[in-house]
Amino acid sequence: MTAQMPLPPECDAVLYSAEQIAEATDALGAQLTRAYTGEQLRLLSVLKGGLMFMADLARAVQLDVTMDFLAVQPYGPGARGAVRVTKDLDDDIADSRVVLVEDIVDTGLTLNYLLNLIKGHGPRSVDVCTLIDKPARRIAQIDVAFRGFEAPDRFLVGYGLDLGGKYRNLPYVATVRDEVMGL
């Protein structure tokens, strides 16, 4: 085990420790294993935030899985979930059982767009698995089938979540101080 990384100056507390994240990821892997036994499971995630969680989750699923990635960029401030796809899927997912793996589900606007995009590829089913769910911020109605944690309405960094591209590599998830976010 590596030494605990210090809390960044923009943060005020560790919300989920590396150990808590590992336990939640293992539990989600077990849930996916039970739900998809006998199926070829395709895990999809959005770069860059979902990479850490998807890698650990794939190792926790006790099934043969394939993985693929999407990349998106927001159109700009005020676009409210409108994104531009910068990398579409590499593999054909028609008639597949798909789980969209998210690091965090917040407003749901971008996720709603992505779900419609993925459904356009013709999978047999699409479920959402997220490490962190923030239902207090939800605008779009999203069905989250598998969730690790329900988080408070705070800005979070670590374990894939970033602040201006920084802190994705933290092994834990921390809350950002309100004054950093201008609150």
C-alpha positions, 0 to 999 in steps of 0.5 A: 500500500502506498503512503496516503497522499496529503490533502490538497490546499483547495480541499477541506476533508477526505469524504471517501478513503481509498479503503472505502472506495475499494470496498464499494468497488468490490461490492459493485463488482459483486452486484454486476457479477450476479446481475450479468451471470451468463452474459457477455458484459460490455463496460463503457466509460467516459474519459478521463474521469471514469478511467480509475473507477472502471479499471478497478471495477473491471477487476472486481467483476468476476465475468468476462468483460470487454471495455470501451471508452467515449470522450466528450467535451462540453460545448461551453458555459450554459450548454446544459449537458450539450456535449461534442463527442470527440471519441466514439466507441471503437467496438460494435455494441449492437445486441450487447448488455452494456453498463455505462460506468461513471465516476459521478452522476451529478445533474444527469444532463450529460449522462442523459445525452450519452445514454441516448447516444449509446442506445443509438448503437443498438445494445440489448440493454444499458444500465448505469453504474456510478461510484458517486451519485449526487441526486440533490443536483439531478436535473435530468431523470436518470435511472442509476442501477448500481451506485457506490455512494450517495454524496452531499452537494459539494464539489469533489476531487480525487479518484478520477474527479478533477479541479481544472485537470488536477487531483484525478490521481488522489487515491481518495475523494475529497471535498473542495472548500466552498471559498475555492468554488466561490460559494 
